[in-house]
């Protein structure tokens, strides 16, 4: 079926260039568009007969006994994607208007195909917008609706995907960068790319399955994709993105939203240009712990260390910093000393003092090691800020600063 307003617009444009009357009839033989507008709404028997018989052409010649409301001319079936959608008629002597009628039919059928493709594109854009809304903005989307919509948009909902956030230059157009991302050779049809609320480009990038080296394969996918997008931007004569961050990989689209929030959290807490999520797992888990849990576990310990006569505040801060470096170096006093620029024996002395202060033995007991690491990671997180606000670098971060 042809939309009446579309048919009339086409007739008006075509008739502005030719001297013949053009009619468009629907499958029931009713004229829905015409140069002679008084004929609109009338019945065209020849057109209806063409539709019923599936004959391609019906010619009414001068002098023949034409049905009422039918003038001499050439009438041709209109088809769209294999279906009869109406009839085009050009009024006049058959030999004169035959070529015109075929030209008009070709033009209308081309127009119908163009409008259909544009409508499909609009529908796909609408579906994609709805999919992004469900993935990013809905806190508890229906898993079945989400998966079904992803499939309708052409995405395999079972694939593992990693959110990658691109921070673009402030004065740049996000749409230009989105185009560069989609032109990147490592960007596939299964990668979901869009402009986020903050103006950053977000891509739910597919990650290949790996039987071994699972984390390293994720990292390789992320870094390779960043490099390829850089190259695509350079080829397009644009600045490369300022930074890239990634979030955890998921196979269930319901979890994409939480994973994207993690990527954005990392983006706002690091200056690294390529921030792979796994490198920030410890910080993320610390951030997720409710403040009251920190109070319950560490308040009294912090107060006890800060009030000890064995160390002053500066020495306690020094012990904490040394211990964190030791943890990063797998408790190797030699490597920790090299990083800190001090003698190995100094590292061992500080570790012994820490054992004396806490009654814990992190060298021998891994639970003691991890608990002390958590304590100092939290307590020293804002040491410069808290020491200017109060007299203790250890009580204030736990009692007043939250990680949420």
C-alpha positions as CSV (number, residue, x, y, z in Angstrom):
1,X,0.0,0.0,0.0
2,X,1.3,3.5,-0.9
3,X,0.8,6.3,1.5
4,X,-1.6,8.9,0.0
5,X,0.4,12.0,0.9
6,X,3.6,10.4,-0.5
7,X,1.8,9.5,-3.8
8,X,0.4,13.0,-4.3
9,X,3.8,14.6,-3.6
10,X,5.3,12.4,-6.3
11,X,2.6,13.1,-8.8
12,X,2.9,16.9,-8.2
13,X,6.6,16.8,-8.8
14,X,6.4,14.6,-11.9
15,X,3.6,16.5,-13.5
16,X,5.6,19.7,-13.1
17,X,7.9,18.3,-15.9
18,X,5.4,16.6,-18.2
19,X,2.1,17.6,-19.9
20,X,0.2,14.3,-19.2
21,X,-2.0,13.5,-16.3
22,X,-0.7,10.9,-13.8
23,X,-2.9,8.9,-11.5
24,X,-2.0,6.5,-8.7
25,X,-4.5,3.9,-7.7
26,X,-4.5,1.7,-4.6
27,X,-5.0,-2.1,-4.9
28,X,-8.8,-1.6,-4.7
29,X,-8.7,0.6,-7.8
30,X,-9.4,3.8,-5.9
31,X,-7.5,6.9,-7.2
32,X,-5.4,8.2,-4.3
33,X,-3.3,10.8,-6.1
34,X,-3.8,12.6,-9.5
35,X,-2.9,15.7,-11.4
36,X,-6.7,16.2,-11.9
37,X,-7.5,16.3,-8.2
38,X,-11.2,16.1,-8.8
39,X,-10.7,12.4,-9.8
40,X,-9.2,11.5,-6.3
41,X,-11.5,9.1,-4.5
42,X,-13.1,7.8,-7.7
43,X,-13.0,4.2,-8.8
44,X,-10.8,3.0,-11.7
45,X,-12.1,-0.3,-13.0
46,X,-9.1,-1.1,-15.3
47,X,-6.7,-0.6,-12.4
48,X,-8.7,-2.9,-10.1
49,X,-8.9,-5.5,-12.8
50,X,-5.1,-5.4,-13.3
51,X,-4.6,-6.0,-9.6
52,X,-7.0,-8.9,-9.5
53,X,-5.6,-10.6,-12.6
54,X,-2.0,-9.7,-11.9
55,X,-1.6,-8.5,-15.5
56,X,1.3,-6.1,-15.8
57,X,-0.3,-3.6,-18.2
58,X,-3.8,-2.4,-19.1
59,X,-4.2,-0.1,-22.1
60,X,-7.3,2.0,-22.8
61,X,-7.3,3.3,-26.3
62,X,-9.2,6.2,-27.9
63,X,-12.5,5.2,-29.3
64,X,-12.8,2.1,-27.1
65,X,-15.7,1.5,-24.8
66,X,-14.0,2.4,-21.5
67,X,-15.7,1.8,-18.1
68,X,-17.1,4.9,-16.4
69,X,-14.4,7.1,-14.8
70,X,-11.6,5.6,-17.0
71,X,-9.8,7.7,-19.6
72,X,-7.6,6.6,-22.5
73,X,-4.0,5.9,-21.4
74,X,-1.6,3.3,-20.1
75,X,-1.9,1.6,-16.7
76,X,0.9,-0.4,-15.1
77,X,1.1,-2.5,-11.9
78,X,3.2,-1.1,-9.1
79,X,5.2,-3.6,-7.2
80,X,7.4,-3.3,-4.1
81,X,9.6,-6.1,-2.8
82,X,7.5,-8.6,-4.8
83,X,4.1,-7.4,-3.7
84,X,1.5,-5.5,-5.8
85,X,0.9,-2.2,-4.0
86,X,-1.1,-0.3,-6.6
87,X,-1.3,0.9,-10.2
88,X,0.2,3.9,-12.0
89,X,-1.8,5.4,-14.9
90,X,-0.8,8.0,-17.5
91,X,-3.6,9.6,-19.5
92,X,-3.2,10.0,-23.3
93,X,-2.8,8.2,-26.5
94,X,-1.2,4.8,-25.8
95,X,1.7,5.2,-28.3
96,X,2.5,8.6,-26.9
97,X,2.4,7.8,-23.2
98,X,3.7,4.2,-23.1
99,X,7.3,5.2,-22.5
100,X,6.3,7.9,-20.1
101,X,4.2,5.4,-18.1
102,X,7.1,3.0,-17.8
103,X,9.4,5.8,-16.7
104,X,6.9,7.0,-14.1
105,X,6.5,3.4,-12.8
106,X,10.3,2.9,-12.5
107,X,10.6,6.2,-10.6
108,X,7.8,5.4,-8.2
109,X,9.1,1.9,-7.5
110,X,12.5,3.3,-6.9
111,X,11.0,5.9,-4.5
112,X,9.1,3.2,-2.6
113,X,12.3,1.2,-2.2
114,X,14.2,4.3,-1.0
115,X,11.5,5.2,1.5
116,X,11.3,1.6,2.7
117,X,15.1,1.5,3.3
118,X,15.0,4.8,5.1
119,X,12.1,3.6,7.3
120,X,14.1,0.4,8.1
121,X,17.1,2.6,9.0
122,X,14.9,4.8,11.3
123,X,13.5,1.7,12.9
124,X,16.9,0.3,13.5
125,X,18.1,3.6,15.0
126,X,15.0,3.5,17.2
127,X,15.8,0.0,18.3
128,X,19.4,0.8,18.9
129,X,18.4,3.8,21.0
130,X,16.1,1.6,23.0
131,X,18.8,-1.0,23.4
132,X,21.3,1.6,24.7
133,X,18.7,2.9,27.1
134,X,18.1,-0.6,28.5
135,X,21.8,-1.3,28.7
136,X,22.9,1.9,30.3
137,X,20.1,3.7,32.0
138,X,17.7,1.0,33.3
139,X,18.8,-0.3,36.7
140,X,16.9,-3.6,36.5
141,X,16.0,-4.4,32.8
142,X,14.0,-7.5,31.9
143,X,16.7,-10.0,30.7
144,X,14.5,-11.5,28.1
145,X,13.5,-8.2,26.6
146,X,17.1,-7.1,26.6
147,X,18.4,-10.2,24.9
148,X,15.5,-10.2,22.3
149,X,16.1,-6.5,21.5
150,X,19.8,-7.1,21.1
151,X,19.1,-9.9,18.6
152,X,16.7,-7.7,16.7
153,X,19.5,-5.1,16.4
154,X,21.8,-7.7,15.0
155,X,23.9,-8.4,18.1
156,X,24.7,-11.8,19.5
157,X,23.7,-11.3,23.2
158,X,25.8,-14.4,24.2
159,X,29.2,-12.9,23.3
160,X,31.5,-11.6,25.9
161,X,31.9,-7.8,25.8
162,X,34.1,-5.2,27.6
163,X,33.1,-1.6,27.9
164,X,35.7,0.7,26.5
165,X,35.4,4.5,27.2
166,X,37.2,7.0,25.0
167,X,37.8,10.5,26.4
168,X,37.8,12.8,23.4
169,X,39.4,16.3,23.2
170,X,37.1,19.0,24.7
171,X,36.6,20.9,21.5
172,X,36.1,17.8,19.4
173,X,32.7,16.6,18.0
174,X,31.8,13.2,19.5
175,X,30.0,12.3,16.3
176,X,33.3,12.6,14.4
177,X,35.1,10.3,16.8
178,X,32.2,7.8,16.7
179,X,32.6,7.7,13.0
180,X,36.4,7.1,13.3
181,X,35.7,4.3,15.9
182,X,33.3,2.5,13.5
183,X,35.9,2.9,10.7
184,X,38.6,1.2,12.8
185,X,39.6,-2.2,11.3
186,X,39.3,-3.9,14.7
187,X,35.7,-2.6,15.2
188,X,33.2,-5.3,14.2
189,X,29.5,-5.4,13.6
190,X,29.1,-7.1,17.0
191,X,30.7,-4.1,18.8
192,X,28.1,-1.7,20.3
193,X,29.3,1.9,20.0
194,X,27.5,5.1,21.0
195,X,28.0,8.5,22.6
196,X,27.5,8.4,26.3
197,X,25.7,11.0,28.5
198,X,29.1,12.7,29.3
199,X,30.0,13.1,25.7
200,X,32.6,10.3,25.8
201,X,32.5,7.5,23.2
202,X,31.5,4.1,24.7
203,X,32.0,0.8,23.0
204,X,30.9,-2.6,24.3
205,X,33.8,-4.4,22.6
206,X,33.6,-8.1,22.0
207,X,36.4,-10.1,23.6
208,X,37.4,-13.5,22.1
209,X,37.1,-16.6,24.2
210,X,40.4,-17.9,25.6
211,X,41.2,-21.3,27.1
212,X,44.4,-19.9,28.7
213,X,45.8,-16.5,29.5
214,X,42.2,-15.3,30.1
215,X,43.2,-11.9,31.7
216,X,46.1,-11.4,29.3
217,X,43.8,-11.9,26.3
218,X,41.4,-9.3,27.7
219,X,44.3,-6.9,28.1
220,X,45.6,-7.6,24.6
221,X,42.1,-7.0,23.1
222,X,41.8,-3.7,25.0
223,X,45.3,-2.4,24.1
224,X,45.1,-3.5,20.5
225,X,41.7,-1.8,20.1
226,X,43.1,1.4,21.6
227,X,46.0,1.4,19.2
228,X,43.7,0.7,16.2
229,X,41.4,3.6,17.1
230,X,44.4,5.9,17.5
231,X,45.4,4.9,14.0
232,X,41.9,5.5,12.6
233,X,41.8,8.9,14.2
234,X,45.2,9.8,12.8
235,X,44.1,8.7,9.3
236,X,41.0,10.9,9.6
237,X,43.3,13.8,10.6
238,X,41.9,14.0,14.1
239,X,43.6,14.2,17.4
240,X,43.8,10.8,19.1
241,X,41.5,10.3,22.2
242,X,43.0,11.7,25.4
243,X,42.4,8.5,27.4
244,X,40.9,5.0,27.2
245,X,39.5,3.0,30.1
246,X,37.9,-0.4,30.3
247,X,35.4,-2.2,32.6
248,X,35.0,-5.8,33.5
249,X,34.0,-8.3,30.8
250,X,30.5,-9.8,30.8
251,X,28.5,-12.3,28.7
252,X,25.2,-11.2,30.1
253,X,23.9,-7.8,28.8
254,X,22.1,-7.2,32.2
255,X,25.6,-6.6,33.7
256,X,26.8,-4.2,31.1
257,X,25.5,-1.2,33.1
258,X,27.5,-2.0,36.2
259,X,30.6,-2.8,34.1
260,X,30.3,0.6,32.3
261,X,30.1,2.4,35.7
262,X,33.3,0.7,36.7
263,X,35.0,2.0,33.5
264,X,33.8,5.5,34.2
265,X,34.9,5.2,37.9
266,X,38.4,4.3,36.7
267,X,38.4,7.1,34.2
268,X,37.9,9.7,36.9
269,X,40.5,8.2,39.2
270,X,43.5,7.7,37.1
271,X,45.6,9.7,34.7
272,X,46.8,6.6,32.8
273,X,46.1,6.9,29.1
274,X,45.2,3.2,28.7
275,X,43.6,2.0,32.0
276,X,42.8,-1.7,31.9
277,X,40.2,-2.5,34.6
278,X,42.0,-5.5,36.1
279,X,44.9,-3.2,37.3
280,X,42.4,-1.3,39.4
281,X,40.6,-4.3,41.0
282,X,42.0,-3.7,44.4
283,X,41.0,0.0,44.4
284,X,37.6,-0.9,43.1
285,X,37.0,-3.4,45.9
286,X,38.2,-1.0,48.5
287,X,35.9,1.6,47.1
288,X,33.0,-0.8,47.3
289,X,33.4,-1.5,51.1
290,X,30.9,0.4,53.2
291,X,32.4,3.0,55.5
292,X,30.9,1.4,58.6
293,X,32.8,-1.8,57.8
294,X,36.1,0.1,57.8
295,X,35.1,1.7,61.2
296,X,34.3,-1.7,62.7
297,X,37.6,-3.3,61.6
298,X,40.1,-0.5,61.8
299,X,39.0,2.2,64.2
300,X,40.6,0.8,67.4
301,X,43.7,-0.4,65.5
302,X,44.2,3.1,64.1
303,X,43.8,4.7,67.4
304,X,46.2,2.3,69.1
305,X,48.9,2.9,66.5
306,X,48.5,6.6,66.5
307,X,48.7,6.7,70.3
308,X,51.7,4.4,70.6
309,X,54.8,5.7,72.4
310,X,57.0,3.7,70.0
311,X,56.5,5.9,67.0
312,X,55.4,9.4,66.1
313,X,53.0,10.3,63.3
314,X,55.8,10.8,60.7
315,X,57.4,7.5,61.5
316,X,54.0,5.7,61.3
317,X,53.4,7.1,57.9
318,X,56.8,6.0,56.8
319,X,56.2,2.5,58.1
320,X,53.0,2.4,56.1
321,X,54.6,3.5,52.9
322,X,57.4,1.1,53.3
323,X,55.0,-1.8,54.0
324,X,52.9,-1.1,50.9
325,X,56.0,-1.1,48.7
326,X,57.0,-4.4,50.3
327,X,53.6,-5.9,49.4
328,X,54.0,-4.7,45.8
329,X,57.4,-6.4,45.7
330,X,56.1,-9.7,47.1
331,X,57.8,-9.0,50.5
332,X,61.3,-8.8,48.9
333,X,63.3,-6.4,51.1
334,X,65.9,-6.0,48.4
335,X,63.6,-4.8,45.7
336,X,61.6,-2.6,48.1
337,X,64.8,-1.0,49.3
338,X,65.9,-0.3,45.7
339,X,62.5,1.4,45.0
340,X,62.6,3.4,48.1
341,X,66.3,4.4,47.8
342,X,67.2,3.1,51.2
343,X,69.3,0.2,52.6
344,X,67.8,-3.3,52.8
345,X,68.5,-3.4,56.5
346,X,66.4,-0.3,56.9
347,X,63.4,-2.0,55.3
348,X,63.9,-5.0,57.6
349,X,64.1,-2.7,60.6
350,X,60.9,-1.0,59.7
351,X,59.1,-4.3,59.1
352,X,60.3,-5.5,62.5
353,X,59.0,-2.3,64.1
354,X,55.7,-2.8,62.4
355,X,55.6,-6.4,63.8
356,X,56.3,-5.0,67.3
357,X,53.6,-2.3,67.0
358,X,50.8,-4.6,65.8
359,X,51.7,-8.0,67.1
360,X,51.2,-9.4,63.6
361,X,53.7,-11.3,61.4
362,X,53.0,-10.4,57.7
363,X,56.2,-12.2,56.6
364,X,54.9,-15.6,57.8
365,X,51.1,-15.3,57.8
366,X,49.4,-14.2,54.5
367,X,46.2,-13.2,56.4
368,X,48.2,-10.8,58.5
369,X,49.9,-9.5,55.4
370,X,46.7,-8.8,53.5
371,X,44.9,-7.2,56.5
372,X,47.8,-4.8,57.1
373,X,47.9,-4.0,53.4
374,X,44.3,-3.1,53.4
375,X,44.7,-1.0,56.5
376,X,47.6,1.1,55.1
377,X,46.1,1.4,51.6
378,X,43.1,2.9,53.2
379,X,44.8,5.0,55.9
380,X,47.5,6.4,53.5
381,X,45.1,7.1,50.7
382,X,44.6,10.7,51.7
383,X,47.4,11.2,54.1
384,X,48.5,14.6,52.9
385,X,44.9,15.9,53.0
386,X,44.1,14.4,56.5
387,X,47.3,15.6,58.1
388,X,46.5,19.2,57.3
389,X,43.0,18.8,58.6
390,X,43.8,17.1,61.8
391,X,46.6,15.7,64.0
392,X,46.2,12.1,62.9
393,X,46.7,10.6,59.5
394,X,45.2,7.3,60.5
395,X,42.0,8.0,62.5
396,X,40.5,10.6,60.2
397,X,40.5,8.7,56.9
398,X,38.7,5.9,58.6
399,X,36.3,7.9,60.7
400,X,35.4,10.7,58.2
401,X,36.3,9.9,54.6
402,X,34.1,7.4,52.8
403,X,34.9,5.4,49.7
404,X,31.5,5.6,48.1
